[in-house]
Structure formats: C-alpha cells, structure tokens
Amino acid sequence: MAEINKGEMLYEGKAKRLYRTDNPDELIMEFKDSLTAFDAVKKDTLAGKGAINNQVSALLMGALGEAGIESTFIELLDETHSLVKSVEIVPLEVIVRYEAHGSLCRRYGIEAGTLINPPLVEIGYKNDELHDPFLTDEIAALMGLATLDEIARIKYLALITGEKLKEIYLKQGVKLLDFKLEFGRFAPRTDKWGGPGQPRIILADEVTADTCRLVDAATGEKLDKDLFRFDLGDVGEGYKKLLAKLGG
Amino acid sequence: MAEINKGEMLYEGKAKRLYRTDNPDELIMEFKDSLTAFDAVKKDTLAGKGAINNQVSALLMGALGEAGIESTFIELLDETHSLVKSVEIVPLEVIVRYEAHGSLCRRYGIEAGTLINPPLVEIGYKNDELHDPFLTDEIAALMGLATLDEIARIKYLALITGEKLKEIYLKQGVKLLDFKLEFGRFAPRTDKWGGPGQPRIILADEVTADTCRLVDAATGEKLDKDLFRFDLGDVGEGYKKLLAKLGG
C-alpha cells in the first residue's frame, strides 16, 4: 500500500471525507464509520463500517476498471483510505432499478418487487435541503446541472456499470435489485504523456452496500443498508458477509 | 343551444360532473361553482364560476378545433353544461411551461419567472392520494398508464395546443405562463360513415383559468386560479375579465 500524506480536508459528507494530495489530479478519500438513512434523519455509527466500505468499493471499482469502466478509484491506501481522481461532481444521483423498491414504490404506489425490464435509469438533483428531488433530463439541463449530452453519457455508463455489477454479484450468489451512482467531470491537468488529459465523465463516489440494494440470491436475506434503514438485523454482519463474498 | 337530457351521473370531480346521454359516444359535462387548490386543501365556492369556465373552455376548445386540434368538446348546451365526447381518460396530468412557477420552483429551487425555452412538457400521475406525483415517460409506461407511443403523441399534442393557446391569449393581451391538460382515448362506436371510428388520443377535460397560469401582458395582473390560491384579489372579477377578453 502507498504512503498516506493527507493534505487539507476539502469536503466532509455523511459517509466520507476528501483530502488534498501533492498531485492536483488526485485526492485521498476516507470512509467514515457513520451510517445515515432517510435524508440523514436516522443516524448511527458502526465501528469497522468505513473499512468495509472502503474495501468493497475498491474491489468493485477495480473490477469495473478491468471491464473498461473508468472510475475515480486509483488504489487502496490503508483500511479506510483510498487514492482517487479529483473530479467535479455532477450534482445528480443516478439510480438504476431492476426491481421496484423504496422511493419508486412510495411515490407511485407500485408494488415492491415488481420486475423492471428494461431497467429504469432515474436521475435526482443532489440537494439535501430539497431532499434530492427526482427530475427529468430536460429539467436537469434547464437547471444547468449537466448538458443533455452529459446526461445521455451518464445514463449509458450507469446501465453498463449495472450489467457488470449484476454479473460480479451474481457470481457470489448476490442479487442486485437497484443501486445509486454518482459521476464526475475529470479534466486531468497532466496525463501519462505529459499533456493535459482528455476531459471526460467518469464514475465517482462509491459503490458499496450503502448505495446498492442487495439480497442473497438463495435465501433472500438482505445484505445492504436496508438492514439499518428498517432495523432488520446485524448491519455489521451483513456488510462483512458482503465483503467476504466479494473476496475481501 | 341543444336540449339537455341528462342521464345517469357517471363521475363527480372537484370542478365538474359527467352524465350519460342516449348516445354512447357522448356525455354531458357540467361545470360546478367550486374552487379548489393545493390538492383540495383549500376549497371555496364562487357563484357563476362554473358558467364562466364552461364558456371559456368552449371558446378555447372551439378555437383549437378550428386549428385542427381535436378535443372532447362538441357544443355548449347551456350556461354550465356542454356536450362532450366520451373518452377513456389517460391518467396523466400534462403540464407545459414557458416560465418556471409553482411546483417546479418548489421542487428544485428554481427562481420564479425563469424563462423556459424550449418549453418543458411535464407529466404527472393523476392520483389524489399520491398527490399527482411527477414522473418520466418510462415510469408511466412501466405503470401501464400509457404506452411510450401514446406519451409521445400526448406531448406533441400538448406542445401544439400550447402554441395555439399562446396565440389566442396574446391577441387579447394575455400572457400564458404554463398550463395543464388532460387527454383521453376516443374510440367512437359510430362515425359519420356508420362504422366504428378510428381510435385516437384527443384533448380532454377543460382549458380554463383553473388550468392555465395567465397574466395581463401589459400590467402583469393575474387572471387565473392564483388569485384564489394566494388570495391575491377578486377571483370572480379575474375570471370574468378573462372571459370578456376571449369574447364571451
């Protein structure tokens, strides 16, 4: 593992912190032990959760990278820290759904578990005060959150990311029901040939049990944040089981 | 005016009632004097309002019909009744916006009055219990509310209806900021050649000051339901002014 040399803290969110490094294209991401749900109305901490999510995200983003899907993940630094690319986050939450659960059911009265095929790609405006409201491509473009071209790219990347994630999980007997992604604009100041790199939209943030709805394919047992959301069982055990299944 | 021969009442909503006629393809629509806003949390009655809206809707749907946009409106029967085509209502509220106002501003924090060009066509699920939630074409299709083909047709009809409405209003010095439409599936059992008619999506419901956001183009004075929503002035006077401007 590389040496950790954290600079100024640039950002602290509900589950992560970001620090500068000497390289303007790279940041250090720290995973916290906090758990939040329902717009952070429900909060808790869980010792070891940051370490698990750091490793799960590294394993998944690593596998996505091997499949040709670029993300901000560069390498694991230690249990709770990873080196990541510095991006300008697109203020959209991108949700891909294979079954109807959660907010989709609450908003429209759709029965939980309804199969969704082809999958649905939803976008929401990342804004805590407004409770991340769901929106259309046209409204996102009108608000200047992203261009229609960027949104088309983001939705395509979300769909192919989902295909790869489903495959990875299913090999471990885990079924992916839906997940949330974030994307960033990466405009590297330097690339390996010494010039400024090609600006591009890449997968950002994290891919963990906090951002995926996952069940054991055989038993239906939940392995994700719903354990915490609805007090359904031992969250730590669920998260550890998932990490073990992914080979961490 | 035609004779009124109301049969069984088929439907009573917040602002209208529908009755059978002897012709299975035709119903009688009655406009009530009730005013409701904010999901019917705010309610009142206003003597004469039903008559005004019946006439405004007849004038506007008549003009739309002359411009080639088919609606359910057939003819005025008396002050508060019109003869209309019997359709299966598509359970979507279709909103066309030329400026940001109301729910769009509340949901996303967009500044009121922001110009929207090209106009935005939003759809919502007509469901009082769920508060008419906003949705995407894909979710509406998933829920079986309409096919993607029907939604494309509905959005196109909403846009061309808006162009015609803007023109009609502007001739009278009235600016249209946004409006709501509903559409229905009309599958006539008989047509003028004696056979079953071509099934088609047509404009339904009403086009009145209850469903349009309107201001006097010169003074900015409100002429629509916002007078009632926000207690901004004499609702009856506003509605009467609008009817007078439209030549009723």
Interface residues (C-beta under 8 A of the other chain):
Chain A: L104 R107 Y108 G109 I110 I116 L120 E122 Y125 N127 E129 L130 P133 F134 L135 T136 E138 I139 L142 M143
Chain B: L104 R107 Y108 G109 I110 I116 L120 E122 Y125 N127 E129 L130 P133 F134 L135 T136 E138 I139 L142 M143
